[in-house]
């Protein structure tokens, strides 16, 4: 889960830098399309990867915790991206 959190922070930091540099329709595109797609991809990779690794390695972490973390963290990142981008001083040019 720590690796998933670090990956999500890196991906979302890059997305927010792109949105901050644009502060126009590109920022809205990051909030509406690019951010959710990137976070969904990370979530899907995490869901598949962590379940396979946990099964092979015999992890003691409950399976439900792995699944919930792999779903909840990317969804939370999408919401936080929206909040941060909505608080930016955006313009329509």
Biopython code that builds the backbone (N, CA, C, O; Angstrom):
import numpy as np
from Bio.PDB.StructureBuilder import StructureBuilder

atoms = [
    (1, "UNK", "N", (0.809, -1.198, 0.000)),
    (1, "UNK", "CA", (0.000, 0.000, 0.000)),
    (1, "UNK", "C", (0.854, 1.265, 0.000)),
    (1, "UNK", "O", (0.458, 2.292, -0.549)),
    (2, "UNK", "N", (2.016, 1.180, 0.614)),
    (2, "UNK", "CA", (2.906, 2.340, 0.636)),
    (2, "UNK", "C", (3.375, 2.669, -0.774)),
    (2, "UNK", "O", (3.457, 3.838, -1.154)),
    (3, "UNK", "N", (3.682, 1.632, -1.547)),
    (3, "UNK", "CA", (4.111, 1.853, -2.933)),
    (3, "UNK", "C", (2.979, 2.459, -3.753)),
    (3, "UNK", "O", (3.215, 3.331, -4.589)),
    (4, "UNK", "N", (1.757, 2.003, -3.520)),
    (4, "UNK", "CA", (0.603, 2.563, -4.226)),
    (4, "UNK", "C", (0.428, 4.035, -3.882)),
    (4, "UNK", "O", (0.181, 4.860, -4.762)),
    (5, "UNK", "N", (0.553, 4.359, -2.614)),
    (5, "UNK", "CA", (0.433, 5.761, -2.195)),
    (5, "UNK", "C", (1.511, 6.635, -2.811)),
    (5, "UNK", "O", (1.238, 7.756, -3.240)),
    (6, "UNK", "N", (2.737, 6.122, -2.855)),
    (6, "UNK", "CA", (3.836, 6.884, -3.456)),
    (6, "UNK", "C", (3.614, 7.074, -4.950)),
    (6, "UNK", "O", (3.863, 8.156, -5.482)),
    (7, "UNK", "N", (3.144, 6.026, -5.634)),
    (7, "UNK", "CA", (2.876, 6.134, -7.070)),
    (7, "UNK", "C", (1.755, 7.128, -7.338)),
    (7, "UNK", "O", (1.848, 7.940, -8.259)),
    (8, "UNK", "N", (0.701, 7.065, -6.538)),
    (8, "UNK", "CA", (-0.402, 8.017, -6.712)),
    (8, "UNK", "C", (0.039, 9.456, -6.457)),
    (8, "UNK", "O", (-0.378, 10.370, -7.168)),
    (9, "UNK", "N", (0.877, 9.657, -5.447)),
    (9, "UNK", "CA", (1.366, 11.013, -5.180)),
    (9, "UNK", "C", (2.197, 11.529, -6.345)),
    (9, "UNK", "O", (2.069, 12.694, -6.722)),
    (10, "UNK", "N", (3.043, 10.689, -6.919)),
    (10, "UNK", "CA", (3.878, 11.116, -8.043)),
    (10, "UNK", "C", (3.027, 11.435, -9.268)),
    (10, "UNK", "O", (3.228, 12.463, -9.913)),
    (11, "UNK", "N", (2.078, 10.557, -9.591)),
    (11, "UNK", "CA", (1.213, 10.774, -10.762)),
    (11, "UNK", "C", (0.379, 12.037, -10.582)),
    (11, "UNK", "O", (0.275, 12.849, -11.501)),
    (12, "UNK", "N", (-0.210, 12.204, -9.414)),
    (12, "UNK", "CA", (-1.075, 13.356, -9.198)),
    (12, "UNK", "C", (-0.300, 14.654, -9.054)),
    (12, "UNK", "O", (-0.813, 15.716, -9.404)),
    (13, "UNK", "N", (0.914, 14.591, -8.551)),
    (13, "UNK", "CA", (1.747, 15.795, -8.509)),
    (13, "UNK", "C", (2.045, 16.255, -9.932)),
    (13, "UNK", "O", (1.990, 17.450, -10.225)),
    (14, "UNK", "N", (2.358, 15.319, -10.806)),
    (14, "UNK", "CA", (2.613, 15.679, -12.209)),
    (14, "UNK", "C", (1.361, 16.253, -12.864)),
    (14, "UNK", "O", (1.443, 17.231, -13.607)),
    (15, "UNK", "N", (0.205, 15.654, -12.594)),
    (15, "UNK", "CA", (-1.049, 16.170, -13.153)),
    (15, "UNK", "C", (-1.347, 17.577, -12.650)),
    (15, "UNK", "O", (-1.791, 18.430, -13.419)),
    (16, "UNK", "N", (-1.108, 17.823, -11.376)),
    (16, "UNK", "CA", (-1.383, 19.144, -10.825)),
    (16, "UNK", "C", (-0.394, 20.188, -11.326)),
    (16, "UNK", "O", (-0.749, 21.360, -11.455)),
    (17, "UNK", "N", (0.834, 19.785, -11.610)),
    (17, "UNK", "CA", (1.803, 20.718, -12.216)),
    (17, "UNK", "C", (1.325, 21.107, -13.606)),
    (17, "UNK", "O", (1.393, 22.277, -13.982)),
    (18, "UNK", "N", (0.845, 20.138, -14.370)),
    (18, "UNK", "CA", (0.316, 20.436, -15.713)),
    (18, "UNK", "C", (-0.878, 21.383, -15.607)),
    (18, "UNK", "O", (-0.967, 22.358, -16.353)),
    (19, "UNK", "N", (-1.785, 21.101, -14.691)),
    (19, "UNK", "CA", (-2.963, 21.960, -14.521)),
    (19, "UNK", "C", (-2.558, 23.352, -14.056)),
    (19, "UNK", "O", (-3.124, 24.342, -14.520)),
    (20, "UNK", "N", (-1.600, 23.447, -13.158)),
    (20, "UNK", "CA", (-1.157, 24.742, -12.649)),
    (20, "UNK", "C", (-0.464, 25.563, -13.731)),
    (20, "UNK", "O", (-0.625, 26.782, -13.783)),
    (21, "UNK", "N", (0.298, 24.911, -14.585)),
    (21, "UNK", "CA", (0.975, 25.631, -15.662)),
    (21, "UNK", "C", (-0.007, 26.134, -16.704)),
    (21, "UNK", "O", (0.252, 27.157, -17.337)),
    (22, "UNK", "N", (-1.114, 25.455, -16.901)),
    (22, "UNK", "CA", (-2.079, 25.851, -17.916)),
    (22, "UNK", "C", (-3.090, 26.859, -17.360)),
    (22, "UNK", "O", (-3.267, 27.935, -17.931)),
    (23, "UNK", "N", (-3.741, 26.521, -16.267)),
    (23, "UNK", "CA", (-4.761, 27.351, -15.607)),
    (23, "UNK", "C", (-5.877, 27.803, -16.541)),
    (23, "UNK", "O", (-6.443, 28.880, -16.358)),
    (24, "UNK", "N", (-6.186, 27.001, -17.519)),
    (24, "UNK", "CA", (-7.252, 27.320, -18.449)),
    (24, "UNK", "C", (-8.021, 26.038, -18.749)),
    (24, "UNK", "O", (-8.286, 25.245, -17.845)),
    (25, "UNK", "N", (-8.377, 25.833, -20.012)),
    (25, "UNK", "CA", (-9.123, 24.644, -20.396)),
    (25, "UNK", "C", (-8.309, 23.369, -20.191)),
    (25, "UNK", "O", (-8.880, 22.299, -19.977)),
    (26, "UNK", "N", (-6.996, 23.471, -20.254)),
    (26, "UNK", "CA", (-6.148, 22.303, -19.998)),
    (26, "UNK", "C", (-6.281, 21.810, -18.569)),
    (26, "UNK", "O", (-6.257, 20.605, -18.317)),
    (27, "UNK", "N", (-6.422, 22.741, -17.629)),
    (27, "UNK", "CA", (-6.612, 22.365, -16.234)),
    (27, "UNK", "C", (-7.948, 21.654, -16.040)),
    (27, "UNK", "O", (-8.041, 20.694, -15.275)),
    (28, "UNK", "N", (-8.972, 22.125, -16.730)),
    (28, "UNK", "CA", (-10.270, 21.464, -16.664)),
    (28, "UNK", "C", (-10.178, 20.075, -17.295)),
    (28, "UNK", "O", (-10.788, 19.123, -16.809)),
    (29, "UNK", "N", (-9.413, 19.968, -18.379)),
    (29, "UNK", "CA", (-9.196, 18.657, -19.009)),
    (29, "UNK", "C", (-8.498, 17.682, -18.081)),
    (29, "UNK", "O", (-8.815, 16.492, -18.066)),
    (30, "UNK", "N", (-7.550, 18.185, -17.309)),
    (30, "UNK", "CA", (-6.874, 17.328, -16.325)),
    (30, "UNK", "C", (-7.877, 16.870, -15.272)),
    (30, "UNK", "O", (-7.881, 15.700, -14.889)),
    (31, "UNK", "N", (-8.714, 17.767, -14.808)),
    (31, "UNK", "CA", (-9.680, 17.423, -13.762)),
    (31, "UNK", "C", (-10.744, 16.454, -14.269)),
    (31, "UNK", "O", (-11.154, 15.546, -13.546)),
    (32, "UNK", "N", (-11.194, 16.644, -15.514)),
    (32, "UNK", "CA", (-12.310, 15.861, -16.019)),
    (32, "UNK", "C", (-11.901, 14.567, -16.719)),
    (32, "UNK", "O", (-12.624, 13.573, -16.655)),
    (33, "UNK", "N", (-10.744, 14.571, -17.389)),
    (33, "UNK", "CA", (-10.401, 13.415, -18.219)),
    (33, "UNK", "C", (-9.072, 12.774, -17.845)),
    (33, "UNK", "O", (-9.021, 11.594, -17.500)),
    (34, "UNK", "N", (-8.010, 13.545, -17.915)),
    (34, "UNK", "CA", (-6.680, 12.981, -17.728)),
    (34, "UNK", "C", (-6.465, 12.466, -16.311)),
    (34, "UNK", "O", (-5.904, 11.385, -16.133)),
    (35, "UNK", "N", (-6.891, 13.202, -15.313)),
    (35, "UNK", "CA", (-6.728, 12.776, -13.924)),
    (35, "UNK", "C", (-7.474, 11.488, -13.604)),
    (35, "UNK", "O", (-6.877, 10.546, -13.082)),
    (36, "UNK", "N", (-8.774, 11.429, -13.910)),
    (36, "UNK", "CA", (-9.493, 10.179, -13.648)),
    (36, "UNK", "C", (-8.946, 8.986, -14.443)),
    (36, "UNK", "O", (-8.890, 7.871, -13.924)),
    (37, "UNK", "N", (-8.544, 9.216, -15.696)),
    (37, "UNK", "CA", (-7.969, 8.109, -16.477)),
    (37, "UNK", "C", (-6.663, 7.619, -15.879)),
    (37, "UNK", "O", (-6.448, 6.413, -15.755)),
    (38, "UNK", "N", (-5.790, 8.544, -15.507)),
    (38, "UNK", "CA", (-4.500, 8.159, -14.931)),
    (38, "UNK", "C", (-4.691, 7.442, -13.605)),
    (38, "UNK", "O", (-4.029, 6.437, -13.344)),
    (39, "UNK", "N", (-5.584, 7.943, -12.768)),
    (39, "UNK", "CA", (-5.827, 7.303, -11.476)),
    (39, "UNK", "C", (-6.527, 5.955, -11.630)),
    (39, "UNK", "O", (-6.258, 5.032, -10.861)),
    (40, "UNK", "N", (-7.411, 5.828, -12.602)),
    (40, "UNK", "CA", (-8.052, 4.533, -12.853)),
    (40, "UNK", "C", (-7.027, 3.509, -13.331)),
    (40, "UNK", "O", (-7.077, 2.344, -12.937)),
    (41, "UNK", "N", (-6.101, 3.943, -14.178)),
    (41, "UNK", "CA", (-5.054, 3.033, -14.637)),
    (41, "UNK", "C", (-4.164, 2.588, -13.482)),
    (41, "UNK", "O", (-3.836, 1.407, -13.368)),
    (42, "UNK", "N", (-3.779, 3.521, -12.634)),
    (42, "UNK", "CA", (-2.969, 3.166, -11.465)),
    (42, "UNK", "C", (-3.753, 2.237, -10.545)),
    (42, "UNK", "O", (-3.190, 1.279, -10.015)),
    (43, "UNK", "N", (-5.036, 2.503, -10.347)),
    (43, "UNK", "CA", (-5.860, 1.653, -9.504)),
    (43, "UNK", "C", (-6.008, 0.245, -10.051)),
    (43, "UNK", "O", (-5.959, -0.727, -9.297)),
    (44, "UNK", "N", (-6.190, 0.132, -11.371)),
    (44, "UNK", "CA", (-6.315, -1.182, -11.990)),
    (44, "UNK", "C", (-5.014, -1.966, -11.885)),
    (44, "UNK", "O", (-5.019, -3.154, -11.562)),
    (45, "UNK", "N", (-3.914, -1.300, -12.158)),
    (45, "UNK", "CA", (-2.603, -1.951, -12.031)),
    (45, "UNK", "C", (-2.366, -2.373, -10.582)),
    (45, "UNK", "O", (-1.865, -3.467, -10.325)),
    (46, "UNK", "N", (-2.723, -1.509, -9.647)),
    (46, "UNK", "CA", (-2.543, -1.833, -8.228)),
    (46, "UNK", "C", (-3.436, -2.997, -7.809)),
    (46, "UNK", "O", (-3.009, -3.875, -7.060)),
    (47, "UNK", "N", (-4.665, -3.000, -8.289)),
    (47, "UNK", "CA", (-5.592, -4.066, -7.925)),
    (47, "UNK", "C", (-5.087, -5.418, -8.418)),
    (47, "UNK", "O", (-5.073, -6.391, -7.663)),
    (48, "UNK", "N", (-4.678, -5.479, -9.664)),
    (48, "UNK", "CA", (-4.163, -6.730, -10.223)),
    (48, "UNK", "C", (-2.824, -7.084, -9.590)),
    (48, "UNK", "O", (-2.604, -8.223, -9.177)),
    (49, "UNK", "N", (-1.939, -6.106, -9.518)),
    (49, "UNK", "CA", (-0.590, -6.367, -9.008)),
    (49, "UNK", "C", (-0.565, -6.788, -7.559)),
    (49, "UNK", "O", (0.121, -7.746, -7.205)),
    (50, "UNK", "N", (-1.303, -6.087, -6.712)),
    (50, "UNK", "CA", (-1.258, -6.413, -5.288)),
    (50, "UNK", "C", (-1.939, -7.739, -4.983)),
    (50, "UNK", "O", (-1.497, -8.468, -4.094)),
    (51, "UNK", "N", (-3.000, -8.061, -5.700)),
    (51, "UNK", "CA", (-3.648, -9.349, -5.447)),
    (51, "UNK", "C", (-2.759, -10.505, -5.885)),
    (51, "UNK", "O", (-2.692, -11.525, -5.199)),
    (52, "UNK", "N", (-2.076, -10.362, -7.017)),
    (52, "UNK", "CA", (-1.178, -11.421, -7.482)),
    (52, "UNK", "C", (0.009, -11.563, -6.545)),
    (52, "UNK", "O", (0.366, -12.676, -6.160)),
    (53, "UNK", "N", (0.621, -10.454, -6.176)),
    (53, "UNK", "CA", (1.783, -10.503, -5.281)),
    (53, "UNK", "C", (1.379, -11.049, -3.912)),
    (53, "UNK", "O", (2.113, -11.840, -3.321)),
    (54, "UNK", "N", (0.227, -10.635, -3.408)),
    (54, "UNK", "CA", (-0.225, -11.119, -2.102)),
    (54, "UNK", "C", (-0.485, -12.620, -2.139)),
    (54, "UNK", "O", (-0.180, -13.329, -1.179)),
    (55, "UNK", "N", (-1.045, -13.104, -3.241)),
    (55, "UNK", "CA", (-1.321, -14.534, -3.351)),
    (55, "UNK", "C", (-0.028, -15.335, -3.468)),
    (55, "UNK", "O", (0.100, -16.390, -2.847)),
    (56, "UNK", "N", (0.918, -14.856, -4.243)),
    (56, "UNK", "CA", (2.178, -15.569, -4.442)),
    (56, "UNK", "C", (3.041, -15.512, -3.185)),
    (56, "UNK", "O", (3.632, -16.515, -2.785)),
    (57, "UNK", "N", (3.112, -14.341, -2.566)),
    (57, "UNK", "CA", (4.000, -14.164, -1.418)),
    (57, "UNK", "C", (3.368, -14.657, -0.114)),
    (57, "UNK", "O", (4.056, -14.761, 0.902)),
    (58, "UNK", "N", (2.093, -14.955, -0.130)),
    (58, "UNK", "CA", (1.434, -15.389, 1.088)),
    (58, "UNK", "C", (1.309, -14.273, 2.099)),
    (58, "UNK", "O", (1.617, -14.458, 3.276)),
    (59, "UNK", "N", (0.863, -13.124, 1.653)),
    (59, "UNK", "CA", (0.749, -11.954, 2.515)),
    (59, "UNK", "C", (-0.250, -12.196, 3.639)),
    (59, "UNK", "O", (-1.247, -12.898, 3.468)),
    (60, "UNK", "N", (0.038, -11.600, 4.787)),
    (60, "UNK", "CA", (-0.854, -11.718, 5.931)),
    (60, "UNK", "C", (-1.897, -10.606, 5.960)),
    (60, "UNK", "O", (-2.774, -10.592, 6.824)),
    (61, "UNK", "N", (-1.800, -9.680, 5.017)),
    (61, "UNK", "CA", (-2.789, -8.601, 4.926)),
    (61, "UNK", "C", (-4.080, -9.194, 4.346)),
    (61, "UNK", "O", (-4.030, -9.889, 3.331)),
    (62, "UNK", "N", (-5.217, -8.935, 4.965)),
    (62, "UNK", "CA", (-6.479, -9.476, 4.444)),
    (62, "UNK", "C", (-6.748, -9.012, 3.012)),
    (62, "UNK", "O", (-6.458, -7.875, 2.642)),
    (63, "UNK", "N", (-7.307, -9.920, 2.225)),
    (63, "UNK", "CA", (-7.579, -9.644, 0.813)),
    (63, "UNK", "C", (-8.502, -8.443, 0.648)),
    (63, "UNK", "O", (-8.306, -7.634, -0.258)),
    (64, "UNK", "N", (-9.499, -8.320, 1.508)),
    (64, "UNK", "CA", (-10.430, -7.195, 1.427)),
    (64, "UNK", "C", (-9.743, -5.857, 1.629)),
    (64, "UNK", "O", (-10.117, -4.866, 1.002)),
    (65, "UNK", "N", (-8.749, -5.818, 2.491)),
    (65, "UNK", "CA", (-7.994, -4.584, 2.724)),
    (65, "UNK", "C", (-7.231, -4.179, 1.475)),
    (65, "UNK", "O", (-7.172, -2.999, 1.130)),
    (66, "UNK", "N", (-6.653, -5.153, 0.805)),
    (66, "UNK", "CA", (-5.912, -4.876, -0.430)),
    (66, "UNK", "C", (-6.848, -4.328, -1.498)),
    (66, "UNK", "O", (-6.532, -3.341, -2.162)),
    (67, "UNK", "N", (-7.993, -4.965, -1.660)),
    (67, "UNK", "CA", (-8.953, -4.529, -2.681)),
    (67, "UNK", "C", (-9.495, -3.141, -2.353)),
    (67, "UNK", "O", (-9.556, -2.278, -3.228)),
    (68, "UNK", "N", (-9.888, -2.921, -1.104)),
    (68, "UNK", "CA", (-10.424, -1.611, -0.730)),
    (68, "UNK", "C", (-9.384, -0.507, -0.894)),
    (68, "UNK", "O", (-9.708, 0.586, -1.356)),
    (69, "UNK", "N", (-8.149, -0.784, -0.521)),
    (69, "UNK", "CA", (-7.089, 0.201, -0.691)),
    (69, "UNK", "C", (-6.816, 0.512, -2.147)),
    (69, "UNK", "O", (-6.570, 1.662, -2.509)),
    (70, "UNK", "N", (-6.859, -0.516, -2.984)),
    (70, "UNK", "CA", (-6.598, -0.323, -4.411)),
    (70, "UNK", "C", (-7.719, 0.430, -5.104)),
    (70, "UNK", "O", (-7.507, 1.015, -6.166)),
    (71, "UNK", "N", (-8.896, 0.423, -4.527)),
    (71, "UNK", "CA", (-10.023, 1.155, -5.105)),
    (71, "UNK", "C", (-10.167, 2.536, -4.451)),
    (71, "UNK", "O", (-10.360, 3.535, -5.144)),
    (72, "UNK", "N", (-10.073, 2.587, -3.131)),
    (72, "UNK", "CA", (-10.326, 3.828, -2.401)),
    (72, "UNK", "C", (-9.252, 4.889, -2.664)),
    (72, "UNK", "O", (-9.582, 6.057, -2.870)),
    (73, "UNK", "N", (-7.988, 4.505, -2.659)),
    (73, "UNK", "CA", (-6.927, 5.511, -2.816)),
    (73, "UNK", "C", (-6.990, 6.235, -4.160)),
    (73, "UNK", "O", (-6.883, 7.461, -4.170)),
    (74, "UNK", "N", (-7.159, 5.547, -5.302)),
    (74, "UNK", "CA", (-7.302, 6.298, -6.558)),
    (74, "UNK", "C", (-8.550, 7.172, -6.616)),
    (74, "UNK", "O", (-8.508, 8.266, -7.178)),
    (75, "UNK", "N", (-9.652, 6.709, -6.047)),
    (75, "UNK", "CA", (-10.871, 7.528, -6.033)),
    (75, "UNK", "C", (-10.660, 8.771, -5.180)),
    (75, "UNK", "O", (-11.086, 9.864, -5.552)),
    (76, "UNK", "N", (-10.004, 8.605, -4.040)),
    (76, "UNK", "CA", (-9.692, 9.756, -3.196)),
    (76, "UNK", "C", (-8.763, 10.729, -3.915)),
    (76, "UNK", "O", (-8.898, 11.943, -3.765)),
    (77, "UNK", "N", (-7.821, 10.203, -4.696)),
    (77, "UNK", "CA", (-6.909, 11.065, -5.454)),
    (77, "UNK", "C", (-7.660, 11.861, -6.517)),
    (77, "UNK", "O", (-7.340, 13.025, -6.757)),
    (78, "UNK", "N", (-8.648, 11.250, -7.152)),
    (78, "UNK", "CA", (-9.455, 11.963, -8.152)),
    (78, "UNK", "C", (-10.200, 13.118, -7.490)),
    (78, "UNK", "O", (-10.226, 14.229, -8.020)),
    (79, "UNK", "N", (-10.798, 12.859, -6.347)),
    (79, "UNK", "CA", (-11.541, 13.905, -5.629)),
    (79, "UNK", "C", (-10.596, 15.029, -5.207)),
    (79, "UNK", "O", (-10.928, 16.205, -5.355)),
    (80, "UNK", "N", (-9.431, 14.679, -4.688)),
    (80, "UNK", "CA", (-8.467, 15.703, -4.269)),
    (80, "UNK", "C", (-7.964, 16.519, -5.458)),
    (80, "UNK", "O", (-7.761, 17.726, -5.331)),
    (81, "UNK", "N", (-7.761, 15.880, -6.613)),
    (81, "UNK", "CA", (-7.382, 16.635, -7.814)),
    (81, "UNK", "C", (-8.443, 17.668, -8.152)),
    (81, "UNK", "O", (-8.129, 18.821, -8.448)),
    (82, "UNK", "N", (-9.705, 17.247, -8.107)),
    (82, "UNK", "CA", (-10.803, 18.170, -8.395)),
    (82, "UNK", "C", (-10.796, 19.346, -7.432)),
    (82, "UNK", "O", (-10.964, 20.493, -7.847)),
    (83, "UNK", "N", (-10.603, 19.068, -6.157)),
    (83, "UNK", "CA", (-10.626, 20.139, -5.149)),
    (83, "UNK", "C", (-9.474, 21.110, -5.384)),
    (83, "UNK", "O", (-9.673, 22.324, -5.361)),
    (84, "UNK", "N", (-8.276, 20.586, -5.610)),
    (84, "UNK", "CA", (-7.113, 21.455, -5.817)),
    (84, "UNK", "C", (-7.266, 22.276, -7.082)),
    (84, "UNK", "O", (-6.991, 23.476, -7.073)),
    (85, "UNK", "N", (-7.700, 21.653, -8.177)),
    (85, "UNK", "CA", (-7.855, 22.388, -9.439)),
    (85, "UNK", "C", (-8.984, 23.409, -9.322)),
    (85, "UNK", "O", (-8.880, 24.496, -9.891)),
    (86, "UNK", "N", (-10.044, 23.095, -8.611)),
    (86, "UNK", "CA", (-11.150, 24.045, -8.451)),
    (86, "UNK", "C", (-10.739, 25.268, -7.647)),
    (86, "UNK", "O", (-11.330, 26.335, -7.812)),
    (87, "UNK", "N", (-9.738, 25.136, -6.779)),
    (87, "UNK", "CA", (-9.295, 26.279, -5.985)),
    (87, "UNK", "C", (-8.220, 27.105, -6.694)),
    (87, "UNK", "O", (-7.807, 28.150, -6.190)),
    (88, "UNK", "N", (-7.763, 26.634, -7.871)),
    (88, "UNK", "CA", (-6.783, 27.413, -8.635)),
    (88, "UNK", "C", (-7.477, 28.612, -9.281)),
    (88, "UNK", "O", (-8.655, 28.540, -9.630)),
    (89, "UNK", "N", (-6.740, 29.713, -9.436)),
    (89, "UNK", "CA", (-7.336, 30.858, -10.145)),
    (89, "UNK", "C", (-7.347, 30.603, -11.652)),
    (89, "UNK", "O", (-6.437, 31.021, -12.367)),
    (90, "UNK", "N", (-8.384, 29.915, -12.124)),
    (90, "UNK", "CA", (-8.475, 29.552, -13.533)),
    (90, "UNK", "C", (-9.069, 30.699, -14.346)),
    (90, "UNK", "O", (-9.802, 31.537, -13.822)),
    (91, "UNK", "N", (-8.740, 30.718, -15.622)),
    (91, "UNK", "CA", (-9.314, 31.703, -16.541)),
    (91, "UNK", "C", (-9.719, 30.985, -17.816)),
    (91, "UNK", "O", (-9.288, 29.857, -18.053)),
    (92, "UNK", "N", (-10.528, 31.611, -18.626)),
    (92, "UNK", "CA", (-11.072, 30.964, -19.806)),
    (92, "UNK", "C", (-10.332, 31.190, -21.096)),
    (92, "UNK", "O", (-10.842, 30.831, -22.158)),
    (93, "UNK", "N", (-9.141, 31.776, -21.052)),
    (93, "UNK", "CA", (-8.407, 32.074, -22.290)),
    (93, "UNK", "C", (-7.529, 30.928, -22.699)),
    (93, "UNK", "O", (-6.841, 31.009, -23.717)),
]
sb = StructureBuilder()
sb.init_structure("model")
sb.init_model(0)
sb.init_chain("A")
sb.init_seg("    ")
for serial, (resi, resn, name, xyz) in enumerate(atoms, 1):
    if name == "N":
        sb.init_residue(resn, " ", resi, " ")
    sb.init_atom(name, np.array(xyz, "f"), 0.0, 1.0, " ", f" {name:<3s}", serial, name[0])
structure = sb.get_structure()
